[in-house]
Amino acid sequence: MARGRSTFRQRDVTAALKAAHAAGCGVRRLVIDREGRIVIETTDGTTGQPPIEEQRNEWDEAK
């Protein structure tokens, strides 16, 4: 049985880690979900993503 298509590549992980290092962040943990989204948890506890309440767009307020 053939494997499914890869959702991420090694170079994606390498680029994410290099970017975190270039930003001066220590990496505590790296998580890749089934869709291929890469989340890096830094040593200061941030994930590089804004909190949920800050992830709003103009359609959240549309009536």
PDB file of N, CA, C and O in Angstrom:
ATOM      1  N   MET A   1       0.846  -1.169   0.000  1.00  0.00           N
ATOM      2  CA  MET A   1       0.000   0.000   0.000  1.00  0.00           C
ATOM      3  C   MET A   1       0.901   1.243   0.000  1.00  0.00           C
ATOM      4  O   MET A   1       1.850   1.317   0.780  1.00  0.00           O
ATOM      5  N   ALA A   2       0.619   2.183  -0.838  1.00  0.00           N
ATOM      6  CA  ALA A   2       1.422   3.396  -0.965  1.00  0.00           C
ATOM      7  C   ALA A   2       1.106   4.367   0.173  1.00  0.00           C
ATOM      8  O   ALA A   2      -0.013   4.433   0.681  1.00  0.00           O
ATOM      9  N   ARG A   3       2.133   5.106   0.544  1.00  0.00           N
ATOM     10  CA  ARG A   3       1.919   6.135   1.561  1.00  0.00           C
ATOM     11  C   ARG A   3       1.190   7.315   0.940  1.00  0.00           C
ATOM     12  O   ARG A   3       1.279   7.557  -0.264  1.00  0.00           O
ATOM     13  N   GLY A   4       0.473   8.040   1.778  1.00  0.00           N
ATOM     14  CA  GLY A   4      -0.202   9.245   1.307  1.00  0.00           C
ATOM     15  C   GLY A   4       0.796  10.358   1.050  1.00  0.00           C
ATOM     16  O   GLY A   4       1.978  10.233   1.368  1.00  0.00           O
ATOM     17  N   ARG A   5       0.322  11.420   0.486  1.00  0.00           N
ATOM     18  CA  ARG A   5       1.180  12.552   0.167  1.00  0.00           C
ATOM     19  C   ARG A   5       1.660  13.224   1.456  1.00  0.00           C
ATOM     20  O   ARG A   5       0.888  13.389   2.401  1.00  0.00           O
ATOM     21  N   SER A   6       2.918  13.603   1.486  1.00  0.00           N
ATOM     22  CA  SER A   6       3.497  14.241   2.663  1.00  0.00           C
ATOM     23  C   SER A   6       2.939  15.654   2.827  1.00  0.00           C
ATOM     24  O   SER A   6       2.806  16.393   1.852  1.00  0.00           O
ATOM     25  N   THR A   7       2.613  16.024   4.071  1.00  0.00           N
ATOM     26  CA  THR A   7       2.060  17.356   4.331  1.00  0.00           C
ATOM     27  C   THR A   7       3.140  18.371   4.674  1.00  0.00           C
ATOM     28  O   THR A   7       2.874  19.572   4.702  1.00  0.00           O
ATOM     29  N   PHE A   8       4.360  17.899   4.938  1.00  0.00           N
ATOM     30  CA  PHE A   8       5.472  18.798   5.196  1.00  0.00           C
ATOM     31  C   PHE A   8       6.758  18.111   4.750  1.00  0.00           C
ATOM     32  O   PHE A   8       6.797  16.898   4.547  1.00  0.00           O
ATOM     33  N   ARG A   9       7.788  18.901   4.605  1.00  0.00           N
ATOM     34  CA  ARG A   9       9.081  18.365   4.188  1.00  0.00           C
ATOM     35  C   ARG A   9      10.130  18.706   5.247  1.00  0.00           C
ATOM     36  O   ARG A   9       9.943  19.605   6.068  1.00  0.00           O
ATOM     37  N   GLN A  10      11.215  17.977   5.207  1.00  0.00           N
ATOM     38  CA  GLN A  10      12.307  18.235   6.146  1.00  0.00           C
ATOM     39  C   GLN A  10      12.776  19.673   6.040  1.00  0.00           C
ATOM     40  O   GLN A  10      13.111  20.287   7.053  1.00  0.00           O
ATOM     41  N   ARG A  11      12.805  20.222   4.832  1.00  0.00           N
ATOM     42  CA  ARG A  11      13.273  21.608   4.671  1.00  0.00           C
ATOM     43  C   ARG A  11      12.318  22.601   5.333  1.00  0.00           C
ATOM     44  O   ARG A  11      12.751  23.676   5.747  1.00  0.00           O
ATOM     45  N   ASP A  12      11.014  22.264   5.445  1.00  0.00           N
ATOM     46  CA  ASP A  12      10.069  23.128   6.151  1.00  0.00           C
ATOM     47  C   ASP A  12      10.419  23.204   7.636  1.00  0.00           C
ATOM     48  O   ASP A  12      10.403  24.278   8.236  1.00  0.00           O
ATOM     49  N   VAL A  13      10.735  22.053   8.212  1.00  0.00           N
ATOM     50  CA  VAL A  13      11.100  21.992   9.626  1.00  0.00           C
ATOM     51  C   VAL A  13      12.421  22.728   9.855  1.00  0.00           C
ATOM     52  O   VAL A  13      12.553  23.501  10.804  1.00  0.00           O
ATOM     53  N   THR A  14      13.386  22.484   8.984  1.00  0.00           N
ATOM     54  CA  THR A  14      14.684  23.144   9.098  1.00  0.00           C
ATOM     55  C   THR A  14      14.542  24.656   9.006  1.00  0.00           C
ATOM     56  O   THR A  14      15.155  25.383   9.788  1.00  0.00           O
ATOM     57  N   ALA A  15      13.745  25.136   8.063  1.00  0.00           N
ATOM     58  CA  ALA A  15      13.539  26.582   7.900  1.00  0.00           C
ATOM     59  C   ALA A  15      12.869  27.185   9.129  1.00  0.00           C
ATOM     60  O   ALA A  15      13.236  28.277   9.561  1.00  0.00           O
ATOM     61  N   ALA A  16      11.890  26.483   9.695  1.00  0.00           N
ATOM     62  CA  ALA A  16      11.200  26.982  10.887  1.00  0.00           C
ATOM     63  C   ALA A  16      12.157  27.077  12.073  1.00  0.00           C
ATOM     64  O   ALA A  16      12.137  28.058  12.817  1.00  0.00           O
ATOM     65  N   LEU A  17      12.991  26.057  12.247  1.00  0.00           N
ATOM     66  CA  LEU A  17      13.955  26.067  13.348  1.00  0.00           C
ATOM     67  C   LEU A  17      15.022  27.146  13.156  1.00  0.00           C
ATOM     68  O   LEU A  17      15.417  27.806  14.117  1.00  0.00           O
ATOM     69  N   LYS A  18      15.487  27.326  11.924  1.00  0.00           N
ATOM     70  CA  LYS A  18      16.470  28.376  11.647  1.00  0.00           C
ATOM     71  C   LYS A  18      15.876  29.755  11.896  1.00  0.00           C
ATOM     72  O   LYS A  18      16.560  30.637  12.416  1.00  0.00           O
ATOM     73  N   ALA A  19      14.619  29.951  11.535  1.00  0.00           N
ATOM     74  CA  ALA A  19      13.953  31.237  11.750  1.00  0.00           C
ATOM     75  C   ALA A  19      13.815  31.532  13.243  1.00  0.00           C
ATOM     76  O   ALA A  19      14.041  32.662  13.676  1.00  0.00           O
ATOM     77  N   ALA A  20      13.448  30.526  14.023  1.00  0.00           N
ATOM     78  CA  ALA A  20      13.330  30.713  15.472  1.00  0.00           C
ATOM     79  C   ALA A  20      14.691  31.065  16.068  1.00  0.00           C
ATOM     80  O   ALA A  20      14.799  31.949  16.918  1.00  0.00           O
ATOM     81  N   HIS A  21      15.714  30.370  15.618  1.00  0.00           N
ATOM     82  CA  HIS A  21      17.062  30.644  16.113  1.00  0.00           C
ATOM     83  C   HIS A  21      17.520  32.046  15.715  1.00  0.00           C
ATOM     84  O   HIS A  21      18.117  32.754  16.526  1.00  0.00           O
ATOM     85  N   ALA A  22      17.246  32.451  14.481  1.00  0.00           N
ATOM     86  CA  ALA A  22      17.624  33.786  14.007  1.00  0.00           C
ATOM     87  C   ALA A  22      16.898  34.885  14.778  1.00  0.00           C
ATOM     88  O   ALA A  22      17.415  35.993  14.921  1.00  0.00           O
ATOM     89  N   ALA A  23      15.706  34.580  15.272  1.00  0.00           N
ATOM     90  CA  ALA A  23      14.937  35.548  16.046  1.00  0.00           C
ATOM     91  C   ALA A  23      15.399  35.593  17.499  1.00  0.00           C
ATOM     92  O   ALA A  23      14.903  36.395  18.290  1.00  0.00           O
ATOM     93  N   GLY A  24      16.354  34.724  17.844  1.00  0.00           N
ATOM     94  CA  GLY A  24      16.880  34.722  19.206  1.00  0.00           C
ATOM     95  C   GLY A  24      16.057  33.903  20.174  1.00  0.00           C
ATOM     96  O   GLY A  24      16.179  34.073  21.387  1.00  0.00           O
ATOM     97  N   CYS A  25      15.222  33.019  19.664  1.00  0.00           N
ATOM     98  CA  CYS A  25      14.363  32.201  20.511  1.00  0.00           C
ATOM     99  C   CYS A  25      14.964  30.812  20.690  1.00  0.00           C
ATOM    100  O   CYS A  25      15.459  30.212  19.736  1.00  0.00           O
ATOM    101  N   GLY A  26      14.919  30.316  21.902  1.00  0.00           N
ATOM    102  CA  GLY A  26      15.285  28.929  22.149  1.00  0.00           C
ATOM    103  C   GLY A  26      14.059  28.065  21.887  1.00  0.00           C
ATOM    104  O   GLY A  26      12.941  28.473  22.199  1.00  0.00           O
ATOM    105  N   VAL A  27      14.249  26.901  21.330  1.00  0.00           N
ATOM    106  CA  VAL A  27      13.120  26.028  21.004  1.00  0.00           C
ATOM    107  C   VAL A  27      12.966  24.969  22.081  1.00  0.00           C
ATOM    108  O   VAL A  27      13.890  24.202  22.351  1.00  0.00           O
ATOM    109  N   ARG A  28      11.792  24.936  22.692  1.00  0.00           N
ATOM    110  CA  ARG A  28      11.482  23.925  23.690  1.00  0.00           C
ATOM    111  C   ARG A  28      10.843  22.712  23.038  1.00  0.00           C
ATOM    112  O   ARG A  28      11.144  21.572  23.390  1.00  0.00           O
ATOM    113  N   ARG A  29       9.953  22.972  22.077  1.00  0.00           N
ATOM    114  CA  ARG A  29       9.206  21.877  21.464  1.00  0.00           C
ATOM    115  C   ARG A  29       8.741  22.298  20.083  1.00  0.00           C
ATOM    116  O   ARG A  29       8.431  23.467  19.852  1.00  0.00           O
ATOM    117  N   LEU A  30       8.693  21.345  19.169  1.00  0.00           N
ATOM    118  CA  LEU A  30       8.195  21.575  17.825  1.00  0.00           C
ATOM    119  C   LEU A  30       7.099  20.540  17.563  1.00  0.00           C
ATOM    120  O   LEU A  30       7.310  19.344  17.766  1.00  0.00           O
ATOM    121  N   VAL A  31       5.941  20.999  17.116  1.00  0.00           N
ATOM    122  CA  VAL A  31       4.803  20.111  16.876  1.00  0.00           C
ATOM    123  C   VAL A  31       4.360  20.265  15.429  1.00  0.00           C
ATOM    124  O   VAL A  31       4.250  21.383  14.926  1.00  0.00           O
ATOM    125  N   ILE A  32       4.108  19.150  14.761  1.00  0.00           N
ATOM    126  CA  ILE A  32       3.576  19.162  13.400  1.00  0.00           C
ATOM    127  C   ILE A  32       2.264  18.395  13.424  1.00  0.00           C
ATOM    128  O   ILE A  32       2.238  17.216  13.776  1.00  0.00           O
ATOM    129  N   ASP A  33       1.163  19.065  13.048  1.00  0.00           N
ATOM    130  CA  ASP A  33      -0.126  18.375  13.077  1.00  0.00           C
ATOM    131  C   ASP A  33      -0.383  17.648  11.759  1.00  0.00           C
ATOM    132  O   ASP A  33       0.448  17.702  10.852  1.00  0.00           O
ATOM    133  N   ARG A  34      -1.509  16.978  11.648  1.00  0.00           N
ATOM    134  CA  ARG A  34      -1.830  16.167  10.476  1.00  0.00           C
ATOM    135  C   ARG A  34      -1.941  16.971   9.188  1.00  0.00           C
ATOM    136  O   ARG A  34      -1.725  16.436   8.100  1.00  0.00           O
ATOM    137  N   GLU A  35      -2.277  18.260   9.304  1.00  0.00           N
ATOM    138  CA  GLU A  35      -2.381  19.117   8.120  1.00  0.00           C
ATOM    139  C   GLU A  35      -1.036  19.683   7.709  1.00  0.00           C
ATOM    140  O   GLU A  35      -0.935  20.336   6.670  1.00  0.00           O
ATOM    141  N   GLY A  36      -0.001  19.448   8.502  1.00  0.00           N
ATOM    142  CA  GLY A  36       1.329  19.936   8.173  1.00  0.00           C
ATOM    143  C   GLY A  36       1.676  21.264   8.810  1.00  0.00           C
ATOM    144  O   GLY A  36       2.740  21.819   8.534  1.00  0.00           O
ATOM    145  N   ARG A  37       0.804  21.786   9.655  1.00  0.00           N
ATOM    146  CA  ARG A  37       1.083  23.049  10.337  1.00  0.00           C
ATOM    147  C   ARG A  37       2.192  22.817  11.362  1.00  0.00           C
ATOM    148  O   ARG A  37       2.135  21.870  12.146  1.00  0.00           O
ATOM    149  N   ILE A  38       3.183  23.677  11.348  1.00  0.00           N
ATOM    150  CA  ILE A  38       4.320  23.569  12.250  1.00  0.00           C
ATOM    151  C   ILE A  38       4.182  24.631  13.334  1.00  0.00           C
ATOM    152  O   ILE A  38       4.062  25.819  13.034  1.00  0.00           O
ATOM    153  N   VAL A  39       4.198  24.201  14.595  1.00  0.00           N
ATOM    154  CA  VAL A  39       4.108  25.113  15.731  1.00  0.00           C
ATOM    155  C   VAL A  39       5.363  24.925  16.571  1.00  0.00           C
ATOM    156  O   VAL A  39       5.705  23.805  16.950  1.00  0.00           O
ATOM    157  N   ILE A  40       6.040  26.020  16.858  1.00  0.00           N
ATOM    158  CA  ILE A  40       7.251  25.978  17.675  1.00  0.00           C
ATOM    159  C   ILE A  40       6.951  26.635  19.016  1.00  0.00           C
ATOM    160  O   ILE A  40       6.518  27.786  19.073  1.00  0.00           O
ATOM    161  N   GLU A  41       7.186  25.893  20.092  1.00  0.00           N
ATOM    162  CA  GLU A  41       7.066  26.455  21.434  1.00  0.00           C
ATOM    163  C   GLU A  41       8.467  26.861  21.868  1.00  0.00           C
ATOM    164  O   GLU A  41       9.389  26.046  21.880  1.00  0.00           O
ATOM    165  N   THR A  42       8.612  28.128  22.224  1.00  0.00           N
ATOM    166  CA  THR A  42       9.932  28.632  22.597  1.00  0.00           C
ATOM    167  C   THR A  42      10.174  28.442  24.088  1.00  0.00           C
ATOM    168  O   THR A  42       9.262  28.101  24.842  1.00  0.00           O
ATOM    169  N   THR A  43      11.411  28.668  24.498  1.00  0.00           N
ATOM    170  CA  THR A  43      11.762  28.463  25.899  1.00  0.00           C
ATOM    171  C   THR A  43      11.108  29.477  26.822  1.00  0.00           C
ATOM    172  O   THR A  43      11.025  29.244  28.028  1.00  0.00           O
ATOM    173  N   ASP A  44      10.638  30.606  26.279  1.00  0.00           N
ATOM    174  CA  ASP A  44       9.928  31.571  27.128  1.00  0.00           C
ATOM    175  C   ASP A  44       8.428  31.292  27.163  1.00  0.00           C
ATOM    176  O   ASP A  44       7.675  32.070  27.749  1.00  0.00           O
ATOM    177  N   GLY A  45       7.979  30.195  26.544  1.00  0.00           N
ATOM    178  CA  GLY A  45       6.589  29.771  26.629  1.00  0.00           C
ATOM    179  C   GLY A  45       5.692  30.268  25.517  1.00  0.00           C
ATOM    180  O   GLY A  45       4.507  29.934  25.508  1.00  0.00           O
ATOM    181  N   THR A  46       6.206  31.056  24.570  1.00  0.00           N
ATOM    182  CA  THR A  46       5.367  31.541  23.479  1.00  0.00           C
ATOM    183  C   THR A  46       5.377  30.538  22.335  1.00  0.00           C
ATOM    184  O   THR A  46       6.308  29.742  22.208  1.00  0.00           O
ATOM    185  N   THR A  47       4.339  30.577  21.501  1.00  0.00           N
ATOM    186  CA  THR A  47       4.251  29.655  20.377  1.00  0.00           C
ATOM    187  C   THR A  47       4.410  30.348  19.040  1.00  0.00           C
ATOM    188  O   THR A  47       4.352  29.685  18.005  1.00  0.00           O
ATOM    189  N   GLY A  48       4.608  31.645  19.021  1.00  0.00           N
ATOM    190  CA  GLY A  48       4.765  32.357  17.762  1.00  0.00           C
ATOM    191  C   GLY A  48       3.443  32.657  17.092  1.00  0.00           C
ATOM    192  O   GLY A  48       3.416  33.194  15.985  1.00  0.00           O
ATOM    193  N   GLN A  49       2.347  32.319  17.748  1.00  0.00           N
ATOM    194  CA  GLN A  49       1.025  32.625  17.232  1.00  0.00           C
ATOM    195  C   GLN A  49       0.333  33.537  18.231  1.00  0.00           C
ATOM    196  O   GLN A  49       0.495  33.360  19.438  1.00  0.00           O
ATOM    197  N   PRO A  50      -0.441  34.517  17.749  1.00  0.00           N
ATOM    198  CA  PRO A  50      -1.146  35.375  18.693  1.00  0.00           C
ATOM    199  C   PRO A  50      -2.194  34.576  19.451  1.00  0.00           C
ATOM    200  O   PRO A  50      -2.698  33.577  18.939  1.00  0.00           O
ATOM    201  N   PRO A  51      -2.531  35.004  20.674  1.00  0.00           N
ATOM    202  CA  PRO A  51      -3.595  34.315  21.399  1.00  0.00           C
ATOM    203  C   PRO A  51      -4.897  34.300  20.594  1.00  0.00           C
ATOM    204  O   PRO A  51      -5.093  35.131  19.707  1.00  0.00           O
ATOM    205  N   ILE A  52      -5.763  33.372  20.900  1.00  0.00           N
ATOM    206  CA  ILE A  52      -7.020  33.207  20.153  1.00  0.00           C
ATOM    207  C   ILE A  52      -7.789  34.516  20.051  1.00  0.00           C
ATOM    208  O   ILE A  52      -8.329  34.823  18.988  1.00  0.00           O
ATOM    209  N   GLU A  53      -7.855  35.291  21.117  1.00  0.00           N
ATOM    210  CA  GLU A  53      -8.626  36.535  21.072  1.00  0.00           C
ATOM    211  C   GLU A  53      -8.029  37.550  20.109  1.00  0.00           C
ATOM    212  O   GLU A  53      -8.730  38.474  19.695  1.00  0.00           O
ATOM    213  N   GLU A  54      -6.756  37.411  19.735  1.00  0.00           N
ATOM    214  CA  GLU A  54      -6.127  38.327  18.777  1.00  0.00           C
ATOM    215  C   GLU A  54      -6.188  37.800  17.352  1.00  0.00           C
ATOM    216  O   GLU A  54      -5.769  38.503  16.432  1.00  0.00           O
ATOM    217  N   GLN A  55      -6.689  36.597  17.133  1.00  0.00           N
ATOM    218  CA  GLN A  55      -6.733  36.000  15.802  1.00  0.00           C
ATOM    219  C   GLN A  55      -8.074  36.289  15.127  1.00  0.00           C
ATOM    220  O   GLN A  55      -8.705  35.377  14.594  1.00  0.00           O
ATOM    221  N   ARG A  56      -8.500  37.513  15.145  1.00  0.00           N
ATOM    222  CA  ARG A  56      -9.780  37.876  14.572  1.00  0.00           C
ATOM    223  C   ARG A  56      -9.559  38.545  13.220  1.00  0.00           C
ATOM    224  O   ARG A  56      -8.477  39.063  12.941  1.00  0.00           O
ATOM    225  N   ASN A  57     -10.591  38.527  12.388  1.00  0.00           N
ATOM    226  CA  ASN A  57     -10.538  39.249  11.133  1.00  0.00           C
ATOM    227  C   ASN A  57     -11.845  40.002  10.937  1.00  0.00           C
ATOM    228  O   ASN A  57     -12.740  39.921  11.779  1.00  0.00           O
ATOM    229  N   GLU A  58     -11.962  40.732   9.836  1.00  0.00           N
ATOM    230  CA  GLU A  58     -13.148  41.581   9.642  1.00  0.00           C
ATOM    231  C   GLU A  58     -14.443  40.782   9.554  1.00  0.00           C
ATOM    232  O   GLU A  58     -15.512  41.331   9.822  1.00  0.00           O
ATOM    233  N   TRP A  59     -14.380  39.510   9.190  1.00  0.00           N
ATOM    234  CA  TRP A  59     -15.588  38.712   9.078  1.00  0.00           C
ATOM    235  C   TRP A  59     -16.119  38.257  10.433  1.00  0.00           C
ATOM    236  O   TRP A  59     -17.276  37.849  10.532  1.00  0.00           O
ATOM    237  N   ASP A  60     -15.303  38.319  11.468  1.00  0.00           N
ATOM    238  CA  ASP A  60     -15.769  37.963  12.803  1.00  0.00           C
ATOM    239  C   ASP A  60     -16.822  38.945  13.299  1.00  0.00           C
ATOM    240  O   ASP A  60     -17.696  38.581  14.086  1.00  0.00           O
ATOM    241  N   GLU A  61     -16.738  40.187  12.839  1.00  0.00           N
ATOM    242  CA  GLU A  61     -17.655  41.232  13.293  1.00  0.00           C
ATOM    243  C   GLU A  61     -18.769  41.515  12.285  1.00  0.00           C
ATOM    244  O   GLU A  61     -19.615  42.371  12.545  1.00  0.00           O
ATOM    245  N   ALA A  62     -18.796  40.827  11.149  1.00  0.00           N
ATOM    246  CA  ALA A  62     -19.815  41.074  10.116  1.00  0.00           C
ATOM    247  C   ALA A  62     -21.193  40.690  10.637  1.00  0.00           C
ATOM    248  O   ALA A  62     -21.354  39.721  11.379  1.00  0.00           O
ATOM    249  N   LYS A  63     -22.171  41.474  10.229  1.00  0.00           N
ATOM    250  CA  LYS A  63     -23.553  41.211  10.664  1.00  0.00           C
ATOM    251  C   LYS A  63     -24.455  40.989   9.508  1.00  0.00           C
ATOM    252  O   LYS A  63     -25.649  40.756   9.692  1.00  0.00           O
TER     253      LYS A  63
END
